[in-house]
Amino acid sequence: MDATKDSATAQAAGLLAQLDMDKLAQLAQRIDLPALLNAASQMNEGQLKQLARTLSPASKERDLPAPHGDFYGLMDMLSERQREIAARVRHFMETEVAPIMNEYWSRDEFPRQLIPKMRELNLMREIWNDDGTRTPDASVTEGIIIMEMCRVDVSTAVFFGVHAGLALASVALGGDERQRAELLPPMLDLDVIGAFGLTEPEGGSQVSQGLRTTARRDGDSWILNGEKKWIGNSTFSDITVIWARDEADQQVKGFVVRAGTPGFEVEKIQGKVALRIVENGHIRLQNCRVPESDRLQQATSFRTTADVLRLTRAGVAWQGVGCAMGAYELALSYAQTREQFGKKIGAFQLIQNHLVHMLGNVTAMQMLCLRLSQMEDAGTMRDQHAALAKVFTAARCRETVALARESFGGNGILLEYGVAKHFCDTEAIYSYEGTNEINTLVVGRAITGLSAFV
Ligand SMILES: Cc1cc2nc3c(=O)[nH]c(=O)nc-3n(C[C@H](O)[C@H](O)[C@H](O)COP(=O)(O)OP(=O)(O)OC[C@H]3O[C@@H](n4cnc5c(N)ncnc54)[C@H](O)[C@@H]3O)c2cc1C
């Protein structure tokens, strides 16, 4: 007997051993059993194996696809290097962040021990060069990093985005050669952690016009006064970029305020129901003296602030992609294991409808953001392109995480099942870096030529 026959015989013997003879007799009364056996005897090796798999009680579990939210092969559209970076980030998120994130969520605290581990990942230099220029494919690469982070935990991506995006870009775009040479290498190595202080208690969406924090020149230094709200990382950052209005010319300028500077106080914002792992600070500046050498020399008007925000907006759109992708994968996995009425809930049509709706959203978001980032890397992206992506992904993410949470029933509101965190975090994505209303107005103005801003 050859090896092929051996294998088929062993499988057939295994199947026969499992047969219940009473049930077989019942079956023989309803179907032509000899004809069926005759048909089976004509089967080739592949068909026999398939039959064995189908009849095996464990087959349903074994044949289920691994949950994954990359239905159209986003990864296949990336370079080898970008795929390697994505794998590196995924491994870090699953082995270092996932095991501790619920504990830190409950404690309302950022796990600072992750910083040296993130340093080993060396992600900054995949996006930035030491001189403050961007790598040729920075936007796509950064987007993939953010997506992979948010798939597990949005807060980790916000820590990364505030430091590697907002703070680093402020120095890169607003600093002169000396400032870039001093600050960028340690920021790229995560030896110096940055924060970005623009929003104020009374100035959110209207901050470009209503910024109240003041800067007054006094000899070789500046005196800053005012308040900043929501400033991510600022409770432990080494530097915080503070945007303040120069009393003399009324222009908005950027200042690097170092931790411990007298007159610079940070209070951690408590009681958030989203992004609880991010530490957001309420900053009070009272006669805070900053040397002229720490005024960002190229940031002489709000135009630089807007340039920084433009550079980071695509990244926020990618946050929505990752958050929705993570929620979808959790829901798919749950649907394949949770049983009700004697069936996997994934076998119910209504649950499949949820899953397909989610997957459609995730896939559309991925393709939209990939194209947006390709445009950014090519230098053709405009404000309205990034604004549309932010509007679309934040809204689709909100819809997706709600369907995912719903698919978990009551377990969907328990932290341990994961989806609740995505559900809550989406609310922050929806509102920062330009609320959905403001980004909608940006797109509306671009497509109609008519401004609806008040
Ligand atoms: C978790 C988190 C992290 C953050 N991190 C930072 C950070 O690190 N640094 C920083 O500087 N800021 C940060 N922010 C601030 C964030 O950018 C602001 O929350 C955002 O710009 C919105 O401002 P606001 O919250 O004051 O809302 P408001 O501007 O008060 O808006 C309230 C509502 O009114 C709507 N609205 C306002 N104006 C208009 C209009 N003209 N037309 C139609 N609707 C309008 C808004 O869309 C919104 O729905 C963060 C915020 C959050 C929640």
The ligand as an SDF file (V2000), in Angstrom:
LIG
                    3D

 53 58  0  0  0  0  0  0  0  0999 V2000
   -8.1880   63.7880   24.9250 C   0  0  0  0  0  0  0  0  0  0  0  0
   -7.8090   65.1020   24.3600 C   0  0  0  0  0  0  0  0  0  0  0  0
   -6.4700   65.3750   24.0980 C   0  0  0  0  0  0  0  0  0  0  0  0
   -6.0870   66.6460   23.6520 C   0  0  0  0  0  0  0  0  0  0  0  0
   -4.7550   66.9400   23.5020 N   0  0  0  0  0  0  0  0  0  0  0  0
   -4.3740   68.2080   23.1910 C   0  0  0  0  0  0  0  0  0  0  0  0
   -2.9940   68.5760   23.1800 C   0  0  0  0  0  0  0  0  0  0  0  0
   -2.1040   67.7470   23.4350 O   0  0  0  0  0  0  0  0  0  0  0  0
   -2.6860   69.8620   22.9110 N   0  0  0  0  0  0  0  0  0  0  0  0
   -3.6230   70.8130   22.6390 C   0  0  0  0  0  0  0  0  0  0  0  0
   -3.2630   71.9650   22.4050 O   0  0  0  0  0  0  0  0  0  0  0  0
   -4.9550   70.4830   22.6220 N   0  0  0  0  0  0  0  0  0  0  0  0
   -5.3380   69.2150   22.9000 C   0  0  0  0  0  0  0  0  0  0  0  0
   -6.6800   68.8770   22.9260 N   0  0  0  0  0  0  0  0  0  0  0  0
   -7.6830   69.9090   22.6620 C   0  0  0  0  0  0  0  0  0  0  0  0
   -8.5130   69.6920   21.4130 C   0  0  0  0  0  0  0  0  0  0  0  0
   -7.7700   70.0080   20.2680 O   0  0  0  0  0  0  0  0  0  0  0  0
   -9.8220   70.5000   21.5510 C   0  0  0  0  0  0  0  0  0  0  0  0
  -10.6270   69.7880   22.4800 O   0  0  0  0  0  0  0  0  0  0  0  0
  -10.5460   70.7060   20.2500 C   0  0  0  0  0  0  0  0  0  0  0  0
   -9.8550   71.6080   19.4470 O   0  0  0  0  0  0  0  0  0  0  0  0
  -11.9810   71.2260   20.4600 C   0  0  0  0  0  0  0  0  0  0  0  0
  -12.0030   72.3170   21.3190 O   0  0  0  0  0  0  0  0  0  0  0  0
  -13.0190   72.3610   22.5710 P   0  0  0  0  0  0  0  0  0  0  0  0
  -12.8850   71.0510   23.2580 O   0  0  0  0  0  0  0  0  0  0  0  0
  -12.7130   73.5610   23.3540 O   0  0  0  0  0  0  0  0  0  0  0  0
  -14.4510   72.4180   21.9450 O   0  0  0  0  0  0  0  0  0  0  0  0
  -15.2320   73.7440   21.4460 P   0  0  0  0  0  0  0  0  0  0  0  0
  -14.3710   74.5020   20.4900 O   0  0  0  0  0  0  0  0  0  0  0  0
  -15.7430   74.4780   22.6290 O   0  0  0  0  0  0  0  0  0  0  0  0
  -16.4250   73.1230   20.6450 O   0  0  0  0  0  0  0  0  0  0  0  0
  -17.6630   72.6790   21.2520 C   0  0  0  0  0  0  0  0  0  0  0  0
  -18.6070   72.2630   20.1340 C   0  0  0  0  0  0  0  0  0  0  0  0
  -18.9350   73.3980   19.3080 O   0  0  0  0  0  0  0  0  0  0  0  0
  -18.6390   73.1270   17.9500 C   0  0  0  0  0  0  0  0  0  0  0  0
  -18.1960   74.3460   17.2630 N   0  0  0  0  0  0  0  0  0  0  0  0
  -17.2650   75.2360   17.6620 C   0  0  0  0  0  0  0  0  0  0  0  0
  -17.1240   76.2030   16.7660 N   0  0  0  0  0  0  0  0  0  0  0  0
  -17.9880   75.9410   15.7550 C   0  0  0  0  0  0  0  0  0  0  0  0
  -18.3240   76.5790   14.5110 C   0  0  0  0  0  0  0  0  0  0  0  0
  -17.7150   77.6990   14.0940 N   0  0  0  0  0  0  0  0  0  0  0  0
  -19.2640   76.0110   13.7420 N   0  0  0  0  0  0  0  0  0  0  0  0
  -19.8720   74.8470   14.1260 C   0  0  0  0  0  0  0  0  0  0  0  0
  -19.6090   74.2120   15.2670 N   0  0  0  0  0  0  0  0  0  0  0  0
  -18.6690   74.7420   16.0690 C   0  0  0  0  0  0  0  0  0  0  0  0
  -17.5380   72.0830   18.0090 C   0  0  0  0  0  0  0  0  0  0  0  0
  -17.4280   71.3580   16.7960 O   0  0  0  0  0  0  0  0  0  0  0  0
  -17.9830   71.2290   19.1880 C   0  0  0  0  0  0  0  0  0  0  0  0
  -18.9680   70.3250   18.7670 O   0  0  0  0  0  0  0  0  0  0  0  0
   -7.0740   67.6090   23.3530 C   0  0  0  0  0  0  0  0  0  0  0  0
   -8.4180   67.2940   23.5690 C   0  0  0  0  0  0  0  0  0  0  0  0
   -8.7990   66.0680   24.0620 C   0  0  0  0  0  0  0  0  0  0  0  0
  -10.2550   65.7860   24.2980 C   0  0  0  0  0  0  0  0  0  0  0  0
  1  2  1  0
  2  3  1  0
  2 52  2  0
  3  4  2  0
  4  5  1  0
  4 50  1  0
  5  6  2  0
  6  7  1  0
  6 13  1  0
  7  8  2  0
  7  9  1  0
  9 10  1  0
 10 11  2  0
 10 12  1  0
 12 13  2  0
 13 14  1  0
 14 15  1  0
 14 50  1  0
 15 16  1  0
 16 17  1  0
 16 18  1  0
 18 19  1  0
 18 20  1  0
 20 21  1  0
 20 22  1  0
 22 23  1  0
 23 24  1  0
 24 25  2  0
 24 26  1  0
 24 27  1  0
 27 28  1  0
 28 29  2  0
 28 30  1  0
 28 31  1  0
 31 32  1  0
 32 33  1  0
 33 34  1  0
 33 48  1  0
 34 35  1  0
 35 36  1  0
 35 46  1  0
 36 37  1  0
 36 45  1  0
 37 38  2  0
 38 39  1  0
 39 40  1  0
 39 45  2  0
 40 41  1  0
 40 42  2  0
 42 43  1  0
 43 44  2  0
 44 45  1  0
 46 47  1  0
 46 48  1  0
 48 49  1  0
 50 51  2  0
 51 52  1  0
 52 53  1  0
M  END
$$$$
